[in-house]
């Protein structure tokens, strides 16, 4: 199984719209998934320019799947889906 990449947008809009809470993933993911999943900060995923009203921030990309209005729970759910799909 290829390592799953989790890119957390740390741009200003995402950060103030709740992305600060996503830093918790840095502690949860290694404990829960070991080296199967890596968390990477991203200065900006460029998704706010697509949705100029910022109504869907914060954003996280799990591999190529965008998680909008991301919460820790939603990100973990997407990781679990991708792991189950790759089994």
N, C-alpha and C positions, 0 to 999 in steps of 0.2 A: 504494500500500500504506500502510495506517495504521501509525503508529509503535507498536511493541510496548512495553508497559509491564511492567517487572520490579520488583515490590515485595518488598523483602527485609525480613523481620521482624527488628527490632532489639530486641525485648522481651527481658527478662531470661532467660526459659527458652530461647528460641531462640538467644540469644547464647551462653549457656554450653553448650548442646547441639551447638555446632558452627557457629552462625551467624557467629561471628567470622571464620571462614575464608572466608565468602562475600563479605567486603569486597574480595577479589581481583577480583570481577566488575566493580568500578568501574574497574579498569585494562584488563581483557580486553575488555569489551563495546564501548567506543568504538573500540578498535583493530580489532576483528573485524567490527563491524556499522555503524560510523559513526553517523549520526543516525537509523537505522532502529529503534534500540532505546534506551530510556531506563531507567536504574536509579534507583529511588526508595527511600529508607529508609522504613520504616513503624514507628512506635513499638510497635505491636502489631496483628497481623492478626486477633486474636480466635479463632484456631484452637485454641489450647491448651484453651480452655474447652469446646470440643466433644470433645476427646480429653484428658480430665483426667489421664490417666496420663503425659502428655508423651512418649509413646513414639514420636511421629512428628516431633518438632521436630528441626531447624529447618525453618521453613516459608518458602516463596517463592511469590508469585503471578505467573505470566506471563500477562498479560491476566487472564482469569477462571479459568485453569487452576492449581490448587493443586499445588505440588511439595512433597511431604512428605519428611522425612529428606533435605532438600536438600543437594546438594553442587554444586560449580562445574560438574562434568561433567553432572549431571542437569539443571541449569538451562539450560546451553548446548544440551543435547539437546532440551529443550522449546522453546527459542527457534528452533532449526533446524526442528523440526516445524511450528511456526506460520508460519515464513517460507515453507516449502515448500507449505503448505496455501494460503497467500495468493497464490501465483504463478499 
